[in-house]
């Protein structure tokens, strides 16, 4: 790890925030699907904020599986296969499948700062993937990820700079 400025900390992601994965209701029970609860799959993590999903589950599907509702603002991280490390924010309360880890917001960090840090770390997360045809990372790997954490005002300045640079890219400058 590089040397950090004196007022920055190195913290493990698991010490900084709460996280958990979702679940998939049984498809054998047709009433588990077609409800009103947005249900995110890892292929839908496109780096943008998710407001709508390809599939919806029912309250019964939620109750009869390990799926759980993540609050709006949760950072989603893909855990499996070609999507390892892909990210999105939830723009609505939604459930996810087990191939996604939800990282819940708290006041210790800027969600956008954490999002951009995880975006930067994606190549290293991919290298940590284990398994054959469908490599994956675990929540444990995410929890052990060490994050350079500046004070909140500095996090906000970093995010503002990154977003200004992305705006220039979007404008074709």
C-alpha positions, 0 to 999 in steps of 0.5 A, a space after each residue: 500500500 502506498 503512503 497516505 497523507 497523515 489525515 487519511 486512514 486505511 480501512 477494510 471495507 468490512 470495517 467501514 460498512 455493512 454488506 450482504 448478498 441477495 437470493 433467487 426465488 425458486 422458478 418452479 413456483 411461478 407465483 414467486 415472479 411477476 410481482 412488484 418488487 424490482 429484482 436485479 441480476 448481475 448483468 444489469 450492473 452497467 455502472 449507472 443507477 438502476 431504476 427499473 429491472 428486467 424481472 420483478 418478484 412477488 412478496 411470496 418470492 421474497 419471503 420464500 428465498 434468501 432475497 432481501 430488499 436493499 434500500 435506494 442508494 445501495 452500491 451493488 457489486 457483481 460477484 460472479 463470472 464476466 461481471 465480477 466487480 461491475 457496479 451500479 447504484 440502486 435508484 429504488 428499493 430492490 432485491 438482488 440475486 445471490 451474484 450481487 453484493 449490496 453495500 449499504 450507505 452510512 455517514 462514514 464515507 461518501 457513497 460516490 467516493 466508495 463507488 469510484 474506488 471500487 471502479 478503480 479496483 475492478 481489475 484487481 477484483 477480477 484477478 482475485 476471482 477463483 473457480 474454473 469456467 465461472 470465477 467468482 469473488 466472495 463477500 469475504 474478499 470484498 470485506 478484506 479490501 483495503 480502502 484509503 479513506 480521506 476525511 469526508 470533505 476530501 472525499 467530496 473534492 475527489 468525487 467532484 474532480 472525477 465527475 468533472 473529468 468524466 464530464 469532459 470525456 462525455 463532452 468529447 473534449 
